Amino acid sequence: MPRFARFVVVASLLLVIAASDAFAQPSRLTGFGLLRLEPSARATALAGAYGAGTGEDVNALFANPALLDATSHRRLSVSYLNHLADINAGFVAYAHHVERLAGTVGGAIRFLSYGDFERADTDGTQTGDTFGASDAIVTVSYARPYGERIGLGANVHALFSSIDDASAQAFALDLGATYLLPERGFALSASLRNLGVVTGDFGETGDVLPVDLRFSVSKQLQYVPLLITVAGYDLVSFENENGSALNEIARHLSIGGELQLGKPFAVRAGYNHRLHEDLSTGERLDLAGLGIGFGLNLRRVGFDYAYNAWSSFGGLHHLTLRTRL
């Protein structure tokens, strides 16, 4: 069996075995919603079709820790997401290549604020004061190459969530693997995210972590400076709610493209079918699930912007600043 085929088979088996317990998990909302937000403007513009190519982007650790490598050395990224209904999120990521460890170490902090809420008593009467709700995640990453083509990595997360004086905590692990053919512009990655344990939750039913098995493939076209990425996500829970197997498969796929217009400027777009179905009003030209954006690389600083359409609800604006220290 060729080396590439062996890698794909072994990586797939390891991830599926590790995810076996997740297939039995109930499909319900989690108290750690920050895990589901895209952490950078680049990922938002690609509608989540991100995870099979580094592009010297330290934010790749969120999609797959194995994507960290020596090109991520001393790279810092700061992102801000302006969500709906006064919800705001911030993301900071940094990576450092350590020769003694034969790999790259990364660290990240994510924070989500749900805004202020009016306090009310059991009868629904407002008391005049307010309370807040927020999520925070602290991440430590490590990745190392094995040969010229294979990379392996892991993330460890500490998660915190609070609503007024109630709180929840959890610890989670991500595992990732990559196979790169840079001479052909081809990349394949697999990751299993959010494996862990909830050590404290809000209610009697208990919170769950959104375990996510992902496979991503990207290809740089030969004669056009266009990188195409297709990502399969949430591959541990096929429910076929709409009665069509083809539609259910589409609900687990996102596709994105990044067109490089010279070295300093890139245009990006992506589409997520599940987001479109969940948010669309059914009207013609409803752009729900569509992400668009651009990236600008100056001498020392990079800037990314993305807009993700949420149908009649409006849209999300995402900004990222990147630099190398």
N, C-alpha and C positions, 0 to 999 in steps of 0.2 A: 504494500500500500504506500503511495507517495507520502512524503513528509507532511505536505499541506493537508491531505485527507486525514492522516492520523491525528493532526492537531485539532481539526474541526470535530472529529468523532470524540476524542478524549475530552475536549473542552465542553462539548454539548452534554456528554454523559455526566460530568462532574457537576455542571450547573443544574441539570434536571434532577439529579439525586439530591443535591442540597436543597432544592425547592420542593421536594416531595411533600413535606409537611404543609407547605403553603396551599396546595390544591384543596385541602380540606377546610381552609379558613372561610368564614362567612364573608360575603361581599357587603360590607357596610362602611360607613364613613369612619374616619379615624380622627382622633383628637390632635394629630400632628399633621395638619394640612400643609405646612410649609414644605414637607417632603415632595409634594406634587408640583410645586412652582418651578418653572424654568429659572435657572440661576444667573443667566446672562442674556444680554440683548441678542447676541448671535444665536443662541439656542431658541429664543422666542421667535426671531425672524424665520427660522427654519422649521417652526411649528413642532419642535421637539425631535426633528430628524437630525439628531446630532449624537455622535458617539463612535464614529469610525475613522476619525482623523484628527490629529492634534492641532496642526496649524500654529504651533507655538502658543497655544491658548491654555492658560492654567485652569480655566473653567472646565476643561475637559475632565477633570477629576470628578466632578459631580455626575457626569454621564457614565464614566467608566474609569476607575482609578488607574487601570493599566495604561491609559493614554498619556500619563505623565512620563516624561523622559528628559534627557539632558537639554533639549531645546526649551524646556519650561524653566530652566535655571534662573533664579532671581526675578521671576516675572510676578507682578502684582496686578490684581484686578479688583476694581470696586464697582459695584452695580447698584442701581436703584430701580425698583419697579413701582409704578403708580397704578395700583389695581383699582377696582371699582369700589364705590361706597366708602371712601376714606380709608381703604385698606392700603397699607404701604409696606414694602419689603426692601431690605438691604442685604447685600452679599459681598463678602470680602474673601479673596483667595490668594494664596502665595505658595510658591514652590522653590525648592533649593536642591540642587543635585549634590550628593555627598559621595565622593569617591570611596571613602572607607566602607560605606554600606553598599557600594556597587549599584546604587539606585538613586531615586529621587524622592524626597520627602516633601509633603504638602500639608498645608493647614488652611482651614476655612471657618468662617463664622457667618451664619445666616440669621436674620431677624425679621419677624413679621409682626406688625401692629394692626389690630383689627379696629382701632379707633376707640372712641368713648361711647358708652351706652348709658341711657337714663335708667337710674335705679327705680324699681317699683316694688310695692309690697305684694302679698299674696292675693290681694283683691285687684291688682293691676293699677293701683293709684301710685303715681310718681311721687317720689319722696324729695325731689329737688336736687339730689346729688348724682354723680356719675361714677362709673367704674370702667376699667379697661380689660383688654384681653390681648395676649401676645404669645408668640412661639419663638424659640431660639434653638439653634443647632450648632454645636462645636464639632469640627471634623479634623481628624488627623489621617494622613494618607501616606502610603508607601508603594512605590512601583519599581520594578527592575526589568531590564531586558534579558532574554535568554536567546543568545545568538543574535543575528541581524534582523530577524523577522518577527519573533515572538516576544510579547511582553505580558507580564502578570502584575496584578496590583490589588490592593485592599484599602478600604476606608473603614475607620471606626468612628461612630457618631455618638455623641451624648445629646439627648433631646429633652427640651423643657417646654412645657405649655402651661399657661395660666389663664384663668378667668376669675377676675376679682380676687378673692382670697383662697380659691381652690387651685390646685396645681396637679400636673401629671408629668412623669418622667419616664424615659426609656433609653435603652442602649441598643445600637444597631450596627450591623456589619455589611459592607459591600464587597463583593468579589468580582474581579474582572480579568479578561484575557483579550489580547489583540493579536492579529496576524496582518503584517504589513508587507506590501510589495511596492515600495516607492518608485522603482523603475517603471512600473506599469500604472502607477497612480491608483492602486487598488488597496483597500483596507477593509478588514472584517473584524468585528468585535462582538464579544458576548459579556454580559454582566448580570449578576444577581444582586439586587439592591434591597436594603431595608430588612435583612434578616436580624431578628433581635428579640428582646424581651421588654415588656412594659413593667416597670417597677412601681409605678403609681399612676392611677387613672382617676377620671372624674366621677364615674357613676358605677352602679351595681353591675351593668352589663359588661363593663371593661372596654378599654380602647384596644385597637389592633394596629399593627404597623402595615402599611400598604406594600407588601412584598411584590417586587417587580422583576421579572425575568425579561431581558432585552437582548435582541440580536440586531446589529446594524452593519450595513455594507455601504461603502462609498466608492465611487469611480471618478477619477479625473479624466475628462474626455481628451482625446489625443489632439484634435485640431481646433478645439474651442476651449478657452480658459474657464470651463464650467465644471464644478464639482457637484455631482449628484449623490445624494444620500437617501437611503430607504431604511427606516427603523421599524422593527416590530417590538412592541412594548406590552406590558401587562399580560404576558403570555402564560400566566398561571391560572387564568380564570376566563374561559370561554363559556358564555352563558346562552348565546343564540337567542336573545330576547325578542328579536324582530322576525324570527322565523326563517331567515335567509342565511345560509352558511356563508355565502360570498360576502354579504353585508357584514356579518360578524367578523370575518377575517379583516375586512377593510377598517373596522372599528379598532383594530389593534395595529394599524399601520399609519405611519406618517412619512411624508416625502418632502425633501427640501433641495434647493439648488443655490449655489453660490457662484456668481459670475465675477471673475477678477478683471477689472478694467484697469490694467496697469498695476504696478506694485502698490500704490497708496490707496486704491479705492476698490471696494467690492459691493455688489448689489446682491441681496438675498431674498428668497421667498420660500414659503413652505405651506403645506396643507395637512390638517389633521381631521380625518373624517369623523371620528367620534365626537370631537368638539363641535363640528358643524351640525351633526344630527341632534346633539343634546341642546344646542342653543338656537338653531335656526327657527325662524317663524314660519317657514314654508313659502315665503314670498320669493319672487324671482330676483336674482342677483343678490341674494343674501350671502354676505361674505364671511359668515361665521366660520371659524376654523382656519382662516387664511392669515398667515403671518408675512410681513414684509419688513425690510430694513436695509441698512447699509453699514459698511465699516470703513473708517478712514484711518490710515496709518501715516503719521507724521514722523519726524526724525526720532523723537524719544517717547512719544505718546500715541496711543491708539484710542479711537473713539468709535463706539458702536451704538446704533439706535434701532429699535424695533417697535412695530405696532402690530398687535394681534386683535383681530376683529371678534367681538362678542355679540354680534347681531344687534337687536334693539337695546341691549344693555349698554352698548357703547364699545369701548376698546381699551386695551392695556398699552401703556407706554413704558418702554424699558430702555434704560441708559446704562452704558458700561464705559468706564475709563480703564485703559491698560497702560502699563509702563514696565520698564526693566530697570531695577534698582542697581 
